[in-house]
Amino acid sequence: MEAKCYRKASGLGVDAISWLISGLRHRQFGVLVTTSYLGDQAHRAIVEDKYAIVVWARGDLAKLLISKRVISSAKDAAAWLATAYSLGDPA
């Protein structure tokens, strides 16, 4: 499992997921969670090479947080992300 906290304008590239990919062994799968999105090149690498990776990107996270009533508006989401960003220095 790998988690990346990137700004919304920065999609994840192959370099950001290479550690996860390199750690996968036969019959294993990976989980990638990001506050951003998966860039085209990274998406192609996963699909074309048939890596077993589940991707949870910002839209998936937003739906989960809304369904669990953690956030209910864009303002709530911004406040929640500000707290997350203050815990570390995102790329």
Backbone atoms as SQL, in Angstrom:
CREATE TABLE atoms (id INTEGER PRIMARY KEY, chain TEXT, resi INTEGER, resn TEXT, atom TEXT, x REAL, y REAL, z REAL);
INSERT INTO atoms VALUES
  (1, 'A', 1, 'MET', 'N', 0.850, -1.169, 0.000),
  (2, 'A', 1, 'MET', 'CA', 0.000, 0.000, 0.000),
  (3, 'A', 1, 'MET', 'C', 0.892, 1.228, 0.000),
  (4, 'A', 2, 'GLU', 'N', 0.468, 2.214, -0.758),
  (5, 'A', 2, 'GLU', 'CA', 1.197, 3.479, -0.829),
  (6, 'A', 2, 'GLU', 'C', 0.196, 4.619, -0.824),
  (7, 'A', 3, 'ALA', 'N', 0.549, 5.698, -0.131),
  (8, 'A', 3, 'ALA', 'CA', -0.315, 6.877, -0.084),
  (9, 'A', 3, 'ALA', 'C', 0.498, 8.089, -0.510),
  (10, 'A', 4, 'LYS', 'N', -0.117, 8.928, -1.338),
  (11, 'A', 4, 'LYS', 'CA', 0.533, 10.142, -1.831),
  (12, 'A', 4, 'LYS', 'C', -0.401, 11.321, -1.590),
  (13, 'A', 5, 'CYS', 'N', 0.106, 12.350, -0.959),
  (14, 'A', 5, 'CYS', 'CA', -0.668, 13.558, -0.697),
  (15, 'A', 5, 'CYS', 'C', -0.108, 14.669, -1.585),
  (16, 'A', 6, 'TYR', 'N', -0.642, 14.763, -2.795),
  (17, 'A', 6, 'TYR', 'CA', -0.193, 15.757, -3.763),
  (18, 'A', 6, 'TYR', 'C', -1.243, 16.844, -3.894),
  (19, 'A', 7, 'ARG', 'N', -0.826, 17.995, -4.337),
  (20, 'A', 7, 'ARG', 'CA', -1.773, 19.065, -4.609),
  (21, 'A', 7, 'ARG', 'C', -2.669, 18.644, -5.777),
  (22, 'A', 8, 'LYS', 'N', -3.882, 19.218, -5.844),
  (23, 'A', 8, 'LYS', 'CA', -4.858, 18.757, -6.826),
  (24, 'A', 8, 'LYS', 'C', -4.419, 18.935, -8.271),
  (25, 'A', 9, 'ALA', 'N', -3.505, 19.854, -8.545),
  (26, 'A', 9, 'ALA', 'CA', -3.051, 20.084, -9.920),
  (27, 'A', 9, 'ALA', 'C', -1.905, 19.163, -10.320),
  (28, 'A', 10, 'SER', 'N', -1.414, 18.357, -9.394),
  (29, 'A', 10, 'SER', 'CA', -0.267, 17.488, -9.662),
  (30, 'A', 10, 'SER', 'C', -0.696, 16.029, -9.723),
  (31, 'A', 11, 'GLY', 'N', -0.772, 15.503, -10.928),
  (32, 'A', 11, 'GLY', 'CA', -1.111, 14.097, -11.080),
  (33, 'A', 11, 'GLY', 'C', 0.087, 13.216, -10.796),
  (34, 'A', 12, 'LEU', 'N', -0.163, 11.997, -10.372),
  (35, 'A', 12, 'LEU', 'CA', 0.916, 11.072, -10.083),
  (36, 'A', 12, 'LEU', 'C', 1.460, 10.488, -11.374),
  (37, 'A', 13, 'GLY', 'N', 2.759, 10.481, -11.492),
  (38, 'A', 13, 'GLY', 'CA', 3.428, 9.886, -12.637),
  (39, 'A', 13, 'GLY', 'C', 3.964, 8.516, -12.279),
  (40, 'A', 14, 'VAL', 'N', 4.617, 7.898, -13.228),
  (41, 'A', 14, 'VAL', 'CA', 5.179, 6.562, -13.020),
  (42, 'A', 14, 'VAL', 'C', 6.198, 6.575, -11.881),
  (43, 'A', 15, 'ASP', 'N', 6.981, 7.641, -11.776),
  (44, 'A', 15, 'ASP', 'CA', 7.981, 7.709, -10.713),
  (45, 'A', 15, 'ASP', 'C', 7.339, 7.651, -9.329),
  (46, 'A', 16, 'ALA', 'N', 6.145, 8.201, -9.176),
  (47, 'A', 16, 'ALA', 'CA', 5.475, 8.217, -7.880),
  (48, 'A', 16, 'ALA', 'C', 4.938, 6.843, -7.489),
  (49, 'A', 17, 'ILE', 'N', 4.704, 5.975, -8.461),
  (50, 'A', 17, 'ILE', 'CA', 4.171, 4.647, -8.150),
  (51, 'A', 17, 'ILE', 'C', 5.183, 3.530, -8.359),
  (52, 'A', 18, 'SER', 'N', 6.392, 3.874, -8.751),
  (53, 'A', 18, 'SER', 'CA', 7.393, 2.846, -9.065),
  (54, 'A', 18, 'SER', 'C', 7.748, 1.987, -7.856),
  (55, 'A', 19, 'TRP', 'N', 7.785, 2.588, -6.658),
  (56, 'A', 19, 'TRP', 'CA', 8.112, 1.809, -5.459),
  (57, 'A', 19, 'TRP', 'C', 7.047, 0.747, -5.216),
  (58, 'A', 20, 'LEU', 'N', 5.784, 1.127, -5.377),
  (59, 'A', 20, 'LEU', 'CA', 4.688, 0.178, -5.196),
  (60, 'A', 20, 'LEU', 'C', 4.771, -0.929, -6.240),
  (61, 'A', 21, 'ILE', 'N', 4.981, -0.542, -7.487),
  (62, 'A', 21, 'ILE', 'CA', 5.083, -1.526, -8.570),
  (63, 'A', 21, 'ILE', 'C', 6.243, -2.486, -8.331),
  (64, 'A', 22, 'SER', 'N', 7.383, -1.963, -7.925),
  (65, 'A', 22, 'SER', 'CA', 8.558, -2.821, -7.740),
  (66, 'A', 22, 'SER', 'C', 8.398, -3.786, -6.570),
  (67, 'A', 23, 'GLY', 'N', 7.518, -3.468, -5.642),
  (68, 'A', 23, 'GLY', 'CA', 7.317, -4.338, -4.488),
  (69, 'A', 23, 'GLY', 'C', 6.309, -5.449, -4.715),
  (70, 'A', 24, 'LEU', 'N', 5.594, -5.397, -5.833),
  (71, 'A', 24, 'LEU', 'CA', 4.577, -6.419, -6.094),
  (72, 'A', 24, 'LEU', 'C', 5.223, -7.722, -6.560),
  (73, 'A', 25, 'ARG', 'N', 4.796, -8.787, -5.954),
  (74, 'A', 25, 'ARG', 'CA', 5.270, -10.117, -6.328),
  (75, 'A', 25, 'ARG', 'C', 4.113, -10.888, -6.960),
  (76, 'A', 26, 'HIS', 'N', 4.406, -12.067, -7.441),
  (77, 'A', 26, 'HIS', 'CA', 3.395, -12.921, -8.069),
  (78, 'A', 26, 'HIS', 'C', 2.183, -13.082, -7.159),
  (79, 'A', 27, 'ARG', 'N', 0.986, -12.838, -7.720),
  (80, 'A', 27, 'ARG', 'CA', -0.293, -13.003, -7.043),
  (81, 'A', 27, 'ARG', 'C', -0.527, -12.005, -5.914),
  (82, 'A', 28, 'GLN', 'N', 0.215, -10.916, -5.879),
  (83, 'A', 28, 'GLN', 'CA', -0.018, -9.854, -4.910),
  (84, 'A', 28, 'GLN', 'C', -0.677, -8.681, -5.612),
  (85, 'A', 29, 'PHE', 'N', -1.335, -7.832, -4.829),
  (86, 'A', 29, 'PHE', 'CA', -1.906, -6.623, -5.390),
  (87, 'A', 29, 'PHE', 'C', -1.523, -5.444, -4.515),
  (88, 'A', 30, 'GLY', 'N', -1.553, -4.284, -5.118),
  (89, 'A', 30, 'GLY', 'CA', -1.205, -3.068, -4.405),
  (90, 'A', 30, 'GLY', 'C', -2.407, -2.154, -4.275),
  (91, 'A', 31, 'VAL', 'N', -2.323, -1.244, -3.325),
  (92, 'A', 31, 'VAL', 'CA', -3.354, -0.234, -3.120),
  (93, 'A', 31, 'VAL', 'C', -2.656, 1.121, -3.117),
  (94, 'A', 32, 'LEU', 'N', -3.142, 2.027, -3.947),
  (95, 'A', 32, 'LEU', 'CA', -2.598, 3.371, -4.042),
  (96, 'A', 32, 'LEU', 'C', -3.701, 4.361, -3.674),
  (97, 'A', 33, 'VAL', 'N', -3.431, 5.198, -2.687),
  (98, 'A', 33, 'VAL', 'CA', -4.382, 6.213, -2.251),
  (99, 'A', 33, 'VAL', 'C', -3.721, 7.565, -2.466),
  (100, 'A', 34, 'THR', 'N', -4.451, 8.499, -3.098),
  (101, 'A', 34, 'THR', 'CA', -3.884, 9.819, -3.348),
  (102, 'A', 34, 'THR', 'C', -4.947, 10.910, -3.244),
  (103, 'A', 35, 'THR', 'N', -4.534, 12.081, -2.786),
  (104, 'A', 35, 'THR', 'CA', -5.422, 13.241, -2.760),
  (105, 'A', 35, 'THR', 'C', -5.429, 13.931, -4.114),
  (106, 'A', 36, 'SER', 'N', -4.687, 13.394, -5.057),
  (107, 'A', 36, 'SER', 'CA', -4.601, 13.964, -6.394),
  (108, 'A', 36, 'SER', 'C', -5.276, 13.013, -7.380),
  (109, 'A', 37, 'TYR', 'N', -4.639, 12.768, -8.496),
  (110, 'A', 37, 'TYR', 'CA', -5.175, 11.862, -9.513),
  (111, 'A', 37, 'TYR', 'C', -4.020, 11.112, -10.156),
  (112, 'A', 38, 'LEU', 'N', -4.354, 10.050, -10.855),
  (113, 'A', 38, 'LEU', 'CA', -3.362, 9.237, -11.541),
  (114, 'A', 38, 'LEU', 'C', -3.147, 9.812, -12.931),
  (115, 'A', 39, 'GLY', 'N', -1.923, 10.193, -13.229),
  (116, 'A', 39, 'GLY', 'CA', -1.600, 10.752, -14.538),
  (117, 'A', 39, 'GLY', 'C', -1.723, 9.709, -15.639),
  (118, 'A', 40, 'ASP', 'N', -1.813, 10.176, -16.876),
  (119, 'A', 40, 'ASP', 'CA', -2.005, 9.278, -18.024),
  (120, 'A', 40, 'ASP', 'C', -0.907, 8.227, -18.143),
  (121, 'A', 41, 'GLN', 'N', 0.343, 8.648, -17.983),
  (122, 'A', 41, 'GLN', 'CA', 1.461, 7.716, -18.136),
  (123, 'A', 41, 'GLN', 'C', 1.420, 6.632, -17.055),
  (124, 'A', 42, 'ALA', 'N', 1.125, 7.017, -15.828),
  (125, 'A', 42, 'ALA', 'CA', 1.039, 6.042, -14.735),
  (126, 'A', 42, 'ALA', 'C', -0.140, 5.095, -14.966),
  (127, 'A', 43, 'HIS', 'N', -1.257, 5.633, -15.422),
  (128, 'A', 43, 'HIS', 'CA', -2.431, 4.805, -15.702),
  (129, 'A', 43, 'HIS', 'C', -2.121, 3.783, -16.793),
  (130, 'A', 44, 'ARG', 'N', -1.477, 4.250, -17.863),
  (131, 'A', 44, 'ARG', 'CA', -1.101, 3.338, -18.958),
  (132, 'A', 44, 'ARG', 'C', -0.168, 2.238, -18.462),
  (133, 'A', 45, 'ALA', 'N', 0.801, 2.597, -17.622),
  (134, 'A', 45, 'ALA', 'CA', 1.749, 1.600, -17.107),
  (135, 'A', 45, 'ALA', 'C', 1.025, 0.514, -16.320),
  (136, 'A', 46, 'ILE', 'N', 0.069, 0.914, -15.495),
  (137, 'A', 46, 'ILE', 'CA', -0.681, -0.057, -14.698),
  (138, 'A', 46, 'ILE', 'C', -1.525, -0.957, -15.596),
  (139, 'A', 47, 'VAL', 'N', -2.238, -0.360, -16.546),
  (140, 'A', 47, 'VAL', 'CA', -3.145, -1.121, -17.411),
  (141, 'A', 47, 'VAL', 'C', -2.379, -1.997, -18.392),
  (142, 'A', 48, 'GLU', 'N', -1.419, -1.418, -19.103),
  (143, 'A', 48, 'GLU', 'CA', -0.696, -2.168, -20.136),
  (144, 'A', 48, 'GLU', 'C', 0.138, -3.302, -19.556),
  (145, 'A', 49, 'ASP', 'N', 0.737, -3.068, -18.398),
  (146, 'A', 49, 'ASP', 'CA', 1.559, -4.110, -17.777),
  (147, 'A', 49, 'ASP', 'C', 0.747, -5.022, -16.868),
  (148, 'A', 50, 'LYS', 'N', -0.556, -4.759, -16.779),
  (149, 'A', 50, 'LYS', 'CA', -1.505, -5.591, -16.030),
  (150, 'A', 50, 'LYS', 'C', -1.128, -5.748, -14.560),
  (151, 'A', 51, 'TYR', 'N', -0.696, -4.648, -13.945),
  (152, 'A', 51, 'TYR', 'CA', -0.431, -4.674, -12.514),
  (153, 'A', 51, 'TYR', 'C', -1.746, -4.722, -11.758),
  (154, 'A', 52, 'ALA', 'N', -1.778, -5.491, -10.694),
  (155, 'A', 52, 'ALA', 'CA', -2.977, -5.590, -9.858),
  (156, 'A', 52, 'ALA', 'C', -2.901, -4.491, -8.796),
  (157, 'A', 53, 'ILE', 'N', -3.343, -3.306, -9.173),
  (158, 'A', 53, 'ILE', 'CA', -3.293, -2.154, -8.268),
  (159, 'A', 53, 'ILE', 'C', -4.672, -1.509, -8.208),
  (160, 'A', 54, 'VAL', 'N', -5.165, -1.336, -6.991),
  (161, 'A', 54, 'VAL', 'CA', -6.404, -0.615, -6.759),
  (162, 'A', 54, 'VAL', 'C', -6.024, 0.836, -6.495),
  (163, 'A', 55, 'VAL', 'N', -6.648, 1.771, -7.226),
  (164, 'A', 55, 'VAL', 'CA', -6.343, 3.194, -7.076),
  (165, 'A', 55, 'VAL', 'C', -7.541, 3.907, -6.461),
  (166, 'A', 56, 'TRP', 'N', -7.298, 4.609, -5.363),
  (167, 'A', 56, 'TRP', 'CA', -8.294, 5.477, -4.733),
  (168, 'A', 56, 'TRP', 'C', -7.774, 6.887, -4.884),
  (169, 'A', 57, 'ALA', 'N', -8.374, 7.644, -5.788),
  (170, 'A', 57, 'ALA', 'CA', -7.958, 9.023, -6.047),
  (171, 'A', 57, 'ALA', 'C', -8.906, 9.996, -5.349),
  (172, 'A', 58, 'ARG', 'N', -8.677, 11.301, -5.568),
  (173, 'A', 58, 'ARG', 'CA', -9.406, 12.326, -4.825),
  (174, 'A', 58, 'ARG', 'C', -10.920, 12.217, -4.947),
  (175, 'A', 59, 'GLY', 'N', -11.437, 11.867, -6.118),
  (176, 'A', 59, 'GLY', 'CA', -12.879, 11.727, -6.274),
  (177, 'A', 59, 'GLY', 'C', -13.432, 10.581, -5.434),
  (178, 'A', 60, 'ASP', 'N', -12.696, 9.470, -5.408),
  (179, 'A', 60, 'ASP', 'CA', -13.103, 8.325, -4.595),
  (180, 'A', 60, 'ASP', 'C', -13.083, 8.686, -3.116),
  (181, 'A', 61, 'LEU', 'N', -12.028, 9.408, -2.711),
  (182, 'A', 61, 'LEU', 'CA', -11.922, 9.828, -1.315),
  (183, 'A', 61, 'LEU', 'C', -13.039, 10.790, -0.940),
  (184, 'A', 62, 'ALA', 'N', -13.352, 11.712, -1.836),
  (185, 'A', 62, 'ALA', 'CA', -14.436, 12.675, -1.569),
  (186, 'A', 62, 'ALA', 'C', -15.766, 11.943, -1.383),
  (187, 'A', 63, 'LYS', 'N', -16.058, 10.988, -2.265),
  (188, 'A', 63, 'LYS', 'CA', -17.307, 10.226, -2.140),
  (189, 'A', 63, 'LYS', 'C', -17.373, 9.472, -0.811),
  (190, 'A', 64, 'LEU', 'N', -16.257, 8.892, -0.403),
  (191, 'A', 64, 'LEU', 'CA', -16.209, 8.164, 0.862),
  (192, 'A', 64, 'LEU', 'C', -16.435, 9.107, 2.041),
  (193, 'A', 65, 'LEU', 'N', -15.736, 10.235, 2.038),
  (194, 'A', 65, 'LEU', 'CA', -15.875, 11.194, 3.144),
  (195, 'A', 65, 'LEU', 'C', -17.283, 11.785, 3.212),
  (196, 'A', 66, 'ILE', 'N', -17.900, 12.006, 2.063),
  (197, 'A', 66, 'ILE', 'CA', -19.278, 12.510, 2.043),
  (198, 'A', 66, 'ILE', 'C', -20.232, 11.437, 2.567),
  (199, 'A', 67, 'SER', 'N', -20.052, 10.202, 2.118),
  (200, 'A', 67, 'SER', 'CA', -20.948, 9.124, 2.557),
  (201, 'A', 67, 'SER', 'C', -20.834, 8.860, 4.061),
  (202, 'A', 68, 'LYS', 'N', -19.658, 9.105, 4.633),
  (203, 'A', 68, 'LYS', 'CA', -19.442, 8.904, 6.069),
  (204, 'A', 68, 'LYS', 'C', -19.717, 10.171, 6.872),
  (205, 'A', 69, 'ARG', 'N', -20.176, 11.216, 6.164),
  (206, 'A', 69, 'ARG', 'CA', -20.535, 12.510, 6.767),
  (207, 'A', 69, 'ARG', 'C', -19.364, 13.203, 7.473),
  (208, 'A', 70, 'VAL', 'N', -18.171, 12.951, 6.963),
  (209, 'A', 70, 'VAL', 'CA', -16.984, 13.658, 7.456),
  (210, 'A', 70, 'VAL', 'C', -16.969, 15.066, 6.871),
  (211, 'A', 71, 'ILE', 'N', -17.373, 15.168, 5.608),
  (212, 'A', 71, 'ILE', 'CA', -17.492, 16.459, 4.937),
  (213, 'A', 71, 'ILE', 'C', -18.853, 16.535, 4.261),
  (214, 'A', 72, 'SER', 'N', -19.328, 17.767, 4.059),
  (215, 'A', 72, 'SER', 'CA', -20.601, 17.918, 3.359),
  (216, 'A', 72, 'SER', 'C', -20.562, 19.055, 2.342),
  (217, 'A', 73, 'SER', 'N', -19.422, 19.731, 2.262),
  (218, 'A', 73, 'SER', 'CA', -19.318, 20.847, 1.321),
  (219, 'A', 73, 'SER', 'C', -17.863, 21.021, 0.902),
  (220, 'A', 74, 'ALA', 'N', -17.666, 21.847, -0.116),
  (221, 'A', 74, 'ALA', 'CA', -16.301, 22.150, -0.557),
  (222, 'A', 74, 'ALA', 'C', -15.520, 22.831, 0.561),
  (223, 'A', 75, 'LYS', 'N', -16.186, 23.651, 1.345),
  (224, 'A', 75, 'LYS', 'CA', -15.532, 24.334, 2.473),
  (225, 'A', 75, 'LYS', 'C', -15.052, 23.310, 3.508),
  (226, 'A', 76, 'ASP', 'N', -15.889, 22.316, 3.809),
  (227, 'A', 76, 'ASP', 'CA', -15.493, 21.250, 4.731),
  (228, 'A', 76, 'ASP', 'C', -14.291, 20.484, 4.187),
  (229, 'A', 77, 'ALA', 'N', -14.318, 20.192, 2.887),
  (230, 'A', 77, 'ALA', 'CA', -13.222, 19.450, 2.262),
  (231, 'A', 77, 'ALA', 'C', -11.925, 20.239, 2.347),
  (232, 'A', 78, 'ALA', 'N', -11.992, 21.540, 2.081),
  (233, 'A', 78, 'ALA', 'CA', -10.796, 22.390, 2.159),
  (234, 'A', 78, 'ALA', 'C', -10.232, 22.400, 3.576),
  (235, 'A', 79, 'ALA', 'N', -11.111, 22.492, 4.571),
  (236, 'A', 79, 'ALA', 'CA', -10.657, 22.489, 5.968),
  (237, 'A', 79, 'ALA', 'C', -10.029, 21.147, 6.330),
  (238, 'A', 80, 'TRP', 'N', -10.646, 20.049, 5.879),
  (239, 'A', 80, 'TRP', 'CA', -10.131, 18.721, 6.171),
  (240, 'A', 80, 'TRP', 'C', -8.758, 18.526, 5.517),
  (241, 'A', 81, 'LEU', 'N', -8.628, 18.959, 4.250),
  (242, 'A', 81, 'LEU', 'CA', -7.341, 18.840, 3.552),
  (243, 'A', 81, 'LEU', 'C', -6.285, 19.741, 4.161),
  (244, 'A', 82, 'ALA', 'N', -6.669, 20.925, 4.625),
  (245, 'A', 82, 'ALA', 'CA', -5.705, 21.828, 5.266),
  (246, 'A', 82, 'ALA', 'C', -5.106, 21.162, 6.494),
  (247, 'A', 83, 'THR', 'N', -5.924, 20.452, 7.231),
  (248, 'A', 83, 'THR', 'CA', -5.432, 19.715, 8.397),
  (249, 'A', 83, 'THR', 'C', -4.468, 18.619, 7.954),
  (250, 'A', 84, 'ALA', 'N', -4.828, 17.889, 6.904),
  (251, 'A', 84, 'ALA', 'CA', -3.966, 16.819, 6.388),
  (252, 'A', 84, 'ALA', 'C', -2.639, 17.381, 5.895),
  (253, 'A', 85, 'TYR', 'N', -2.688, 18.509, 5.182),
  (254, 'A', 85, 'TYR', 'CA', -1.465, 19.116, 4.660),
  (255, 'A', 85, 'TYR', 'C', -0.576, 19.651, 5.779),
  (256, 'A', 86, 'SER', 'N', -1.167, 20.083, 6.871),
  (257, 'A', 86, 'SER', 'CA', -0.361, 20.624, 7.965),
  (258, 'A', 86, 'SER', 'C', 0.416, 19.528, 8.693),
  (259, 'A', 87, 'LEU', 'N', 0.029, 18.275, 8.484),
  (260, 'A', 87, 'LEU', 'CA', 0.725, 17.159, 9.124),
  (261, 'A', 87, 'LEU', 'C', 2.023, 16.801, 8.426),
  (262, 'A', 88, 'GLY', 'N', 2.200, 17.236, 7.204),
  (263, 'A', 88, 'GLY', 'CA', 3.409, 16.921, 6.454),
  (264, 'A', 88, 'GLY', 'C', 3.583, 17.890, 5.322),
  (265, 'A', 89, 'ASP', 'N', 4.621, 17.728, 4.570),
  (266, 'A', 89, 'ASP', 'CA', 4.912, 18.606, 3.450),
  (267, 'A', 89, 'ASP', 'C', 4.622, 17.876, 2.155),
  (268, 'A', 90, 'PRO', 'N', 3.393, 18.025, 1.598),
  (269, 'A', 90, 'PRO', 'CA', 3.060, 17.297, 0.370),
  (270, 'A', 90, 'PRO', 'C', 3.862, 17.781, -0.820),
  (271, 'A', 91, 'ALA', 'N', 4.027, 16.906, -1.772),
  (272, 'A', 91, 'ALA', 'CA', 4.780, 17.258, -2.996),
  (273, 'A', 91, 'ALA', 'C', 3.970, 18.166, -3.875);
